[in-house]
Amino acid sequence: MEHKIHQGRNIKRFREMLGIKQEALAFDLGEDWNQKKISILEQKSVVEEALLKKISEVLNIPVEAFQNFDEQSAISIIANTITNHDNGSVVNHNPIFHPVEQLIKLHEEKIALYERMLKEKEEMMERLEKLIGK
């Protein structure tokens, strides 16, 4: 039996890894979106290509991650390569840092950018109010 990749579940998985709430994703996707629509989206096994691309841009994650990540296969590979007798092979002497760490860093940079833009907007509003007052 072939195991199908559940794209909606993958969207949820990556959104949660980034610490993004459904409401925040809905806000970033635009006025047509709300928390309930995100919840429904995350239950769909197949998501339209155009929407996957938009979510990919918002979360800064490649579309292929939503299309190809299969938790069952990952678990199966791990279960079949590690046994009780080869614990020494579990130690990784040359660790590769997980791309999720890089995604979290990018997300933090995005938040810092939004905060700077908001501060600049507030400063501009103050200057405009002063000009109007004169």
C-alpha positions as CSV (number, residue, x, y, z in Angstrom):
1,M,0.0,0.0,0.0
2,E,1.4,3.4,-1.0
3,H,1.5,6.1,1.7
4,K,0.3,9.5,0.4
5,I,1.9,12.7,1.5
6,H,-0.5,14.9,3.4
7,Q,0.3,18.5,2.3
8,G,-2.0,20.2,4.8
9,R,-0.4,18.3,7.7
10,N,3.0,19.3,6.4
11,I,1.9,23.0,6.3
12,K,0.8,22.6,10.0
13,R,4.0,20.8,11.0
14,F,6.3,23.5,9.5
15,R,4.1,26.4,10.8
16,E,4.3,24.9,14.3
17,M,8.0,24.4,14.1
18,L,8.3,28.1,13.3
19,G,6.1,29.0,16.3
20,I,3.5,30.7,14.0
21,K,-0.1,30.6,15.1
22,Q,-2.9,29.9,12.6
23,E,-4.1,33.5,13.0
24,A,-0.7,34.9,12.1
25,L,-0.5,32.8,9.0
26,A,-4.0,33.9,8.0
27,F,-3.0,37.5,8.5
28,D,0.1,37.1,6.3
29,L,-1.9,35.4,3.6
30,G,-4.3,38.3,3.3
31,E,-7.8,39.6,3.9
32,D,-9.5,36.5,2.5
33,W,-8.0,34.3,5.3
34,N,-8.8,33.7,8.9
35,Q,-7.9,31.1,11.6
36,K,-10.8,28.8,10.6
37,K,-9.8,28.7,6.9
38,I,-6.2,27.8,8.0
39,S,-7.5,25.0,10.2
40,I,-9.5,23.6,7.2
41,L,-6.5,24.0,4.9
42,E,-4.3,22.0,7.2
43,Q,-6.8,19.1,7.0
44,K,-6.5,18.9,3.2
45,S,-4.3,16.1,1.9
46,V,-3.7,18.0,-1.4
47,V,-3.3,21.8,-1.6
48,E,-3.5,23.8,-4.8
49,E,-0.1,24.6,-6.3
50,A,-0.7,28.4,-6.3
51,L,-1.6,28.4,-2.6
52,L,1.4,26.2,-1.7
53,K,3.6,28.8,-3.4
54,K,2.0,31.7,-1.5
55,I,2.4,29.8,1.9
56,S,6.0,28.9,0.9
57,E,6.7,32.6,0.5
58,V,5.1,33.6,3.7
59,L,6.8,30.9,5.8
60,N,10.0,31.1,3.8
61,I,10.0,27.3,3.3
62,P,10.4,25.6,-0.2
63,V,7.2,24.4,-1.8
64,E,8.9,21.0,-2.1
65,A,9.0,20.6,1.7
66,F,5.1,20.7,1.8
67,Q,4.9,18.3,-1.2
68,N,7.6,15.8,-0.3
69,F,8.0,15.5,3.4
70,D,6.7,12.2,4.6
71,E,6.9,11.5,8.3
72,Q,6.1,7.8,7.9
73,S,9.1,7.3,5.6
74,A,11.4,9.3,7.9
75,I,10.3,7.2,10.9
76,S,10.6,4.0,8.9
77,I,14.2,4.9,7.7
78,I,15.2,5.6,11.3
79,A,13.6,2.5,12.7
80,N,15.3,0.3,10.0
81,T,18.8,1.8,10.4
82,I,19.1,1.9,14.2
83,T,19.0,-1.3,16.3
84,N,19.8,-2.0,19.9
85,H,23.2,-3.5,18.8
86,D,24.6,-0.5,16.9
87,N,24.3,2.3,19.4
88,G,27.8,3.5,18.5
89,S,26.5,4.4,15.0
90,V,23.9,6.7,16.5
91,V,26.6,9.2,17.5
92,N,27.2,11.8,14.8
93,H,30.7,13.1,14.9
94,N,30.1,15.5,12.1
95,P,26.7,17.0,12.8
96,I,24.8,18.9,10.1
97,F,22.7,21.7,11.5
98,H,19.0,21.2,10.8
99,P,17.5,23.7,8.2
100,V,14.7,24.4,10.7
101,E,17.2,26.3,12.8
102,Q,18.0,28.5,9.8
103,L,14.3,28.9,9.1
104,I,13.7,30.1,12.7
105,K,16.6,32.6,12.3
106,L,15.0,33.9,9.1
107,H,11.7,34.2,10.9
108,E,13.3,36.2,13.7
109,E,15.0,38.5,11.1
110,K,11.6,39.0,9.5
111,I,10.0,40.0,12.8
112,A,12.9,42.5,13.5
113,L,12.3,44.0,10.0
114,Y,8.5,44.4,10.7
115,E,9.4,46.1,14.1
116,R,11.8,48.5,12.4
117,M,9.2,49.3,9.7
118,L,6.5,49.9,12.3
119,K,8.8,52.2,14.3
120,E,9.6,54.2,11.1
121,K,5.9,54.5,10.3
122,E,5.2,55.8,13.8
123,E,8.0,58.3,13.5
124,M,6.7,59.5,10.1
125,M,3.2,59.8,11.6
126,E,4.6,62.0,14.4
127,R,6.4,64.2,11.8
128,L,3.2,64.5,9.8
129,E,1.2,65.5,12.9
130,K,3.7,68.2,13.7
131,L,3.5,69.5,10.1
132,I,-0.3,69.6,10.2
133,G,-0.2,71.3,13.6
134,K,1.9,74.2,12.2
